[in-house]
Amino acid sequence: MILPLSFTGFFENYDYALISIAAPVIYGGLGVTAARFAGAVAIIRLASLLAVPVLRLADRWGRRRMLLISLVVFTVSVGLTATAWSLVAFMAFQIPARIFLTTEGALASLVVAEEVRADRRGRAMSLLGFISQIGFGFAALLIPLVRHTALGWRLYYLLALAPLFVVGVLRRNIPETTAFDIAAAEDRVQEGWIPHIERRWWGRVLAAAAFFGLGGAVGTPAFFYAAALAQDTYGWTSLYTVIVITSGLATFIGFQVGGRGSDRLGRRPVMRIGGLLGFAGVMVMFTGGRWAYAPGWYLMAAGQACMTALALAYIAELVPTEIRATVTSFIVSCIVVGGSVGLAVSAALIPDHVDATTLMRLFAIAGVAGLVLTWVLPETVGRDVIAGYGDDPPISPTPAAG
């Protein structure tokens, strides 16, 4: 189950990488400045908010059907992006791609979360996340090659048509999740567009949305300006690709800490570890000069991987099955909004070149706020929310119905 879903995640990360680490190639090909492209990316990312009603359908119609639909629409939209003749056209094609990309990624993690034992959910998510993350390195590997082809940046998006071939595999091998089937059999599925969420769940949902939204506000501009620093300021192309690819070990360690580590130590302590790793990486990379770039990138990659693995497990543990996709879409949208706000603010304050001092101030503010929120968030490891119980019941050694 995890392998085909990881392949969809591969292209999800691949597409995200294109507008971060490969951004200089794209905005150079489109003939626009980095600041103008950053503003466009902020708008494209905001389109992910429209994934909320699409993901709501997964709580009404089931995970499997919406996963297949989102995969097809996303792939076609990404392929059309290769035909973009201007920044406006690029945005027009990327907006629907972003909507269903968000849907696809959320559903892939949700399927794994509902099919894996609660006490092993983190390590399953770390495996899913690590395989998916290879798409990031694949995009970096193409940077020096794409610059010397006639198609230029368009080749990136033509290669992204490959997920269409995965649809057939998924149709044959991915059933509906047991948790959703049980919820449907017990008549817990809510057919309305606006779900009923009990008052007891609202506090944890809003706190998680704020925490992961701050993560998006830091991570998105960090990777965007890290790419600009390497390729525009330092003039690295092949070396930058080598740095991104060799960060695979750091990424693997980060996923292990975020997944397996949070299964054992708890989600909240590992949230703090991931946040500190990421912030330390940003500090080293943007203030230490050329020789500090690679160590800083490795630390930042490890922190990002840690938070990604942890987030996929944590969000699935917050609420019962019948509202899980809807709540997931809300929190993912907050991450997207945070990233767009972070890009927009940084683009406004840093219009022409990478300003490390300004970036550090912005990231420090967000980091302190995130650290405070970790004391508000509930601990969910070792527990699984099952509708009908007054509190979260402890997990059993058998798979939970969820």
N, C-alpha and C positions, 0 to 999 in steps of 0.2 A: 504493500500500500504506500509506504513512504517513498519508494524510488520514483514512481511516475509522478507523484505530487511534488517531489523535489525537482523534477524536470520543469514543471510549470514555474516553480519558485526560481529556478535558474534564470529563466527569461524575464521574470519579474525583476530580479536584481540586475540583470543585464540592462533592462530598459531604464531603471533608476540610475545606473552607472553612466549611461549616455549623457544625461543632463547634469552630471556632476564631474566625474573625472575626465570624461571626453568632451565636456562643454567647450573648451577652447577650439577644438576641431570643428564643432558644429557652428558656433557663432562666427568663427572665421569664414566658414563656407557660406553662411548666410549673409555675410558682410555687415554684421552689427557688432556693437561693443559688448564687453563683458557685463557692464552694468545694465544695459538694455536687455540682454538675454536673461540676466538674473531676474529682472522684473517680469519677463515673459514666463519664466519657469515658476515664479511665485503664483502667477495666475493659473497656469496649467495644474499645479499642485492643488490649488483651491478647488478645481473641478472635481477632485476626489470626494468632496462633500456630497456630490450627487450619488455616490455609492451607497449612501445610507438607505434610501428607499429600495435600491436593488438588493442589498443585503437583507433588508427586512423580508423580502420574498423567500429567502433561505429559511426563515423561521416559519413561513407559511407553506411553501411548496417542498422544502427539503434541501439538504446541502448538495446532493449529487447533481440535480437538474440545473441549479444555478451555477455550479462550478463549470459545467460543460458549456453553458450559454456564455458565461463571462469569458471563458478561454477563447471561444470563436470570435466574439466581437472585439476583444482586445487585440488578437493577432491580426485581424483584417485592418483595424485602425492603425496599428503600428506599421504595417506594410504600406499603407497609403501615405504615411509620413515621409517615406522616401521620395514621393513626388512633389513635396512642398517647394514652392518657388519663392517664398518670402517668409519672414518671421510670422506674419499674420496667418498664412496658410499652415505653417508648422504648428502653430497654436491650435488651429481649427481641427487638425487631424489628431493632435496629441491629447486634446481634452476628452473625447470619448475613450481613447486608449487608457487614459489615466483612471477614468471612472471604473472601467472593468478590470483594469490591472489591480486596483485596490480591492475590488470584489474577489477576484481570483486568489490573491494572496491571503486574504482573511479567511476565505473558505477552505483553502488547502490546510492551513494551520488548525482550523476548527475541526475538520474531519479527523486529523491526527489526534487532537486533544480529546475528542469524544470516543475514539476507538482504543486508546492506550490507557492502561491502569494509571490511576491518579498519582501513585507513588513513583511512577517511572515517566511521568509526563514530561518533565524537564529534559531528561536525557533524550527522549524521542524528538522533542522540539530542537534540541541542539544538533541532532543528526540531520533533520530536515533543513535547518537553517544553514549548516555548514555546506551541505551539498548545493543548496540554492545559491550560497554566496560565491560559488565558483563562477557564476555569471558575471560577477563584478570583475574578477581577474581576466575573464575572457574578453570583456570590453577593453580592458587595459592592454591586453596582448595585441589587439587590433589597431591601437592608436598609431604606431609607426608604419603599419601596413596600409591603413586607410589613406594616410596623407599622400601616398604615392600611387594611388589608383585613380582611374578616370572618373569613377563614380564619387570619390571623395566620401564625405560623411554619410551620403545616402546608402552606402553599402552596409552601414550599421543596421539600418532599419529593414533592408531587404533580408538580411540574415535572420531577423527576428520573426520571419514567417514560419520557421521550423515548428513552433508549437502546434500548428494545425495537425501535424502528424501524430501528436500525442493524444488528440481527442478520441481517436478510435481505441487506443490502448486504455484510456480512462473509462470509456463506455463499457468495456468488457470486464474490467478488473476492479472498479471502485463501486461498491454497493452503497446504499443509503446507510447512514450511521445507526448503530443500535440504539443510541440515546434518543435520536429523533424518532425512530420507529416506536419506541416505548412511550415517548411523549404524545405521539399521535394516537396510539392505542388507548392511552389513559385520558384522551380528550383534553390535553393541556395545551395544544396548539392554538394560538390566538389568530383569528383570521383578519382582524382589523388592521389598518395601516398604522395606527397608533397603539402600540402594545401597552398593556397594563403592567407597570413595574411597581412592586410593593415598596412602601416607604422605607423599609429596612435596608433595601439595596442601594438607595440613591446616594448616600454618603460615600460609600466605597467606590461607586462608579464615578462620581465627580472628582474625588481625590485622585483616582487612577488616571482619569482624563487629563487633569492638570499636570500630573507628574510626567506622563509620557508625552504630553504636548510640549512641555519644556525640553524634553529630550530631542524632539523634532526641531525645536527652535535653535538648539545648539548644533546638532549633528548635521543638518542640511547645509547651512552656510559654512560649517567647518570643512566638510569634504569639497564643497564648491570652491572655496578660496584656497584650499590646499592644492587642488588641481591647477588653479591659476598661478599660484606661487611657483610651482614646479615648472610648468610649461611656458608661462609668459615671463615671469621674473628671472628664473634660473635658466630658461632655455633648454630644459630637459625634455626629451621625447622618449628615446629608448631607455634611458636611465630611470625615468619615471615609471615606465612599464615594468622594469625589473623590480623596482621597489614595491609596486602594488602586488605583483605576482609572488614575490618572496615574503610578503606579509601573510601568506597562507598559514604558516605555523602559528603566528600570533592570533590569527582569526580562529584557528582550531582550538587553541587554548582558551580564548575568550568564550567560545560556544560551550566548551566543557565546563568552565566555571559557571556560566549562566544557566546551563541546563542541569548537568549532573550535580554541580556544586549547590545550586539552589534547592535541588531535591533533598539534599542532606542537611544543609545549613539553614535553609529558609530563604524565601524570596526577598524579604526586606534587607537582610544583611548583604546579600549579593547585589542588590540594587545599588547600594552605597559603593561597593567594590567596583562595579562597572562604571559608575559615574566618575569616581576618582581616577580610574585608568584613562578614561576618555579625556578628562580635563587635563591630566598630566601630559598626555600626548599632544594636545593642542598647544599647551604652554611651551613645551620643548620644540615643537615643529615651527611655530611662528616667531619665536624669540631667540632661538639658538643658532640661526644661520644655516648655511648649506649642509654642514656636517651633522647637524642635529635633525635634519629633515627626516631621514629614514627611521631613526629610533622613535621620533615623535609619531610618525605615521604608524609604526608597529603598535605603539601604545594605544593610539586612537582607534586602530582597527580592532584590537583586543577588547577595548571598552565597548565599542559599538556592537561587536558580536555577542558579548556577555549580555548586554541589555536587550538585544534582539531575541536571543534564546529565552531569556527570562520573561520578556513581555508576552511572547506567544503562549507560554504556559499560564502566566498570571492572569491575563485577561479572560481566558477560558474558565478560570476557577472562581470568578467573582460572582456569577449569577447562574440560575437554573437554565436547563437546555432550551426551554421554550422561548426565552428572550436572549439567548446567548449571541446569536448572529447579529441581532439588532444592537445590543450593547457593544459588541466588538466593532461594528461599523461606526458607532459614535466615538469610541476611543481612538480608532484608527484615523477618523476624520480630524480629531483634535491634534493628533501627531502631524497630520498633513498641514493643518492650519498653522500649527507652531512652526513648521518648516518654512511655510510661505511668509509668515510674519518675520521670522529670522532673516530670510533672504531679502525681503523688502526693506527692513530696517538697515541691514548691512549694506545694501546697494545704495540707499539714500545717504548713509554716512561715509561710505567708501566708494565714490563714483569712478575713480580712475585707476587706483592701484591698491595692492594689498596693504592695509594699515593694521599691523599687528597689535598696536596699543588699543585701538578702538575695539577690535575683535576680542581681546582679552577682557576688557571691561564688560562687554555684553555677555560673554560666556560666564564670567565670574558671578554676575547678578543672577543669571538663570541657574547656575550650579548651586548657589546658596539656597535659592528658593526650592530647588529639587530636593536637596538634602533635608530641609525642614519637612517636606511632604512625606518623606519616607517614615517619619514618626507618626504620621496620621493614617497611613495606609494599613489595612489589616493584613495579618499573615495568613496565607492560604495554603501553604505546603502541608501535605499530610491530611488535607480535608477536601471534601468535594461537596458542592451544593446539590442537593436533591430536593425537588419540589415536594412539599408536604411535611417537611421537618421544620421545627421551630427555629433551629440553628443549623449551622453547617455540621453534619455528622462526621465523625472520624472515618477515614477510609478503611476498607477491609482488604485483606490480601487477595480478594477476587475482584474482577473488573466491576467498577461502579456503573450503575445505570445512568447516572448523570442527569 
